[in-house]
Amino acid sequence: MIPRTVAAAFLETDDARWLAPMTAGLCRGFNAHLIGVHGVEPLPLLGGDLASDPIIYPEFLDWQRKEAAAIRETFEHALTAEDVQGEFRSPVDTRDALVDFLVDSCRAADLVVSARVPPHAGRASDIRLQEQLIRQTGRPVLVVSETVKLERPARHVLLGVSCSREAMRAAHDMLYLAASGARIDLLSVSPSGGERQAVDDLRDDLATALDRRGYDVTLLDRMKTTSEAGDELLHTARERGAELIAVGAFGHSRLYDFVIGAVTTRLLETSHLPVLFSK
């Protein structure tokens, strides 16, 4: 599977400096079209009647225009440098809900790429926006940071397996980013008994399907404990030398809660690797 349309969601101006070249490089390898999407928090959310203030509102608009222009310039430079076709989008009306603009602009893409928001240094609004990108676009969202980029298809992927719809979406979405013949580790973290058997049966079917596609598949087991499931994913990925983690996001199954909101949040906050979230 090869993505032909990729959307890069810019939540901060500084992200464009490294995120634009990274996504443009990916698109060059995929021969994909790149959509750069940017917006800012609508002024009414900043409090009271600021949106109608004759002094503050014009200054806010000027700041928004300058920020959008700076990101556009960086984005278009990256397109030119990588010889990639693309377009840049920013909201026309600052009173529009930013999350709606970002989500709607990314929904037609095969893949959405977003910069990781530092949990302590990042703005709370950016963290909420990133969560909504994952929850609402219906597309796989790859979260990266300047120190843990993904500049080519991954040769080694760790996939979290459960009986949830979200996990199965992740199993197929990660094929967008897995190199031909890549090593794919299928990790199940589950309790004993009937629930464990259901997960194991599904994982065996998935391993067979991936083997038919030419991937090198390894089955991994971890027993469910009181520790964070997200930490177990990260520990195993580091132990195995994976380049990418793929998981379902913000969901759970009736048989086995593997990817719940707490796990997704943990990975967003602490992952040392790129993570592909599917919802």
Secondary structure, DSSP 8 states (H G I E B T S, - for coil): ---SEEEEEE-SGGGHHHHHHHHHHHHHHHT-EEEEEE----GGGGSTTGGG-TTHHHHHHHHHHHHHHHHHHHHHHHHHHHT--EEEE--S-TTS-HHHHHHHHHTT-SEEEEE---TTTS-HHHHHHHHHHHHHS-S-EEEEBTTB---S-EEEEEEE--SSHHHHHHHHHGGGTEEEEEEEEEEEEE-SSHHHHHHHHHHHHHHHHHHHTT-EEEEEEEE--SS-HHHHHHHHHHHHT-SEEEEE-S---SS---S-HHHHHHHHHH-SS-EEEE-
